[in-house]
Amino acid sequence: MIDQLQAELWTSWASMLRVYSAAHGLNATEHAVTEISADTITLRVGIRWLRFTPTEMTASDGTSLPFAIHDDGTVTLGTGAPEELDMAAERLTREMLYPA
């Protein structure tokens, strides 16, 4: 049952990244692409990218952080506090499409 839940949460994470990429992309100057497999999700915007595995988030700038999806529908990036899955996906896609 836990493996099935993790698979569903992984699929939900990928879907949220795709949905928020499309929404933020409506007014962005670049287009985001989400590539999904059973063990890797990559969000690409131009030459920048974020790659997620079940245990790590890696960025095109060389940054690597621990990543975890929790059974309660939250995610943890690095050592930060858990965030709601949809809020984290929205924030990350916004930051990718509108870099500081």
N, C-alpha and C positions, 0 to 999 in steps of 0.2 A: 504494500500500500504506500509506503514512504517513497519508493522509487517512482511510482505512478504520480504521486503528488509533485515530486521534484520535476518530473518530465512536463507536467502541466504548467508548473510555475516557470520553467525554462521557456516553454512556448509562449506563455503570457508575457514574459520579459521581452522576447523577440517581437511580439505583436505590438507591445507598447512603444518600443523603439521605432518600429516602422510607422505607426500611427502618428506619433509626435514628430517624427522626421517629416512626414508629409504635411502636417499642419503648419509647422514652423517654416517649411520650405515654400509655402505660398507667397511669402513676402521676402524670402532670402534671395541673394544673388547667386547662390550655388544650390545644387541639387544633392540630396542625401540618398545614399543607397544602403540598404540593409541586407547583408548576406547571412544566411542562416543554415546551420547544419546541426546535427545531434549534439555536438560538443563544442561548437564555436559559433559566436555571433559577431559579425564585424559591421560596424557603422562607418561608412565612408562619406566624406565631404571633401571634394577636391582631392588634394594630396594628403589630407589629414585623415586619420582613422582611429577608432577605438575597437579593440578586440576583447571579447569576453569569453572566458571559459568558466566552468563551474566554480573555479577557485581563484581566478585572477582577471584583472582588467589591465590591458596593456594599451598604451597610446603611441601614436606615430612619433612623438617627441622622445620616446624612450622611457617614459614614466610607466611604472608597473605597481599596481596596488592589489592587495588581497580583495577578493570579491566573493560574496556569498548571497544566495537566495535562501531565505528562511521559510519554514513551513507556515508562518503566520502572514505571508505575503509582503514581507519587507526584504530589503536588500541592504547589505553593508559594503561600503567601499572604503578600503583602507582601514584605519582604526576609528573611523567616525561612528556616530550613532546610527542605528538602523533607520532607514527611510522607507516610506511606503513605496511599493514597486512603481506605481504610476507617477508619483512625484519625482522619483529619481530618474526615471526614463525621460520625463518632460525636461528636467533640468539639464541632463546630459546632452540631449538633442539640441536644446536651445543654445547651450554653450558651444556645441560643435558648429551650428549654423550661424551663430552670431558671436564669434570670438571677441574677447576684450581687446 
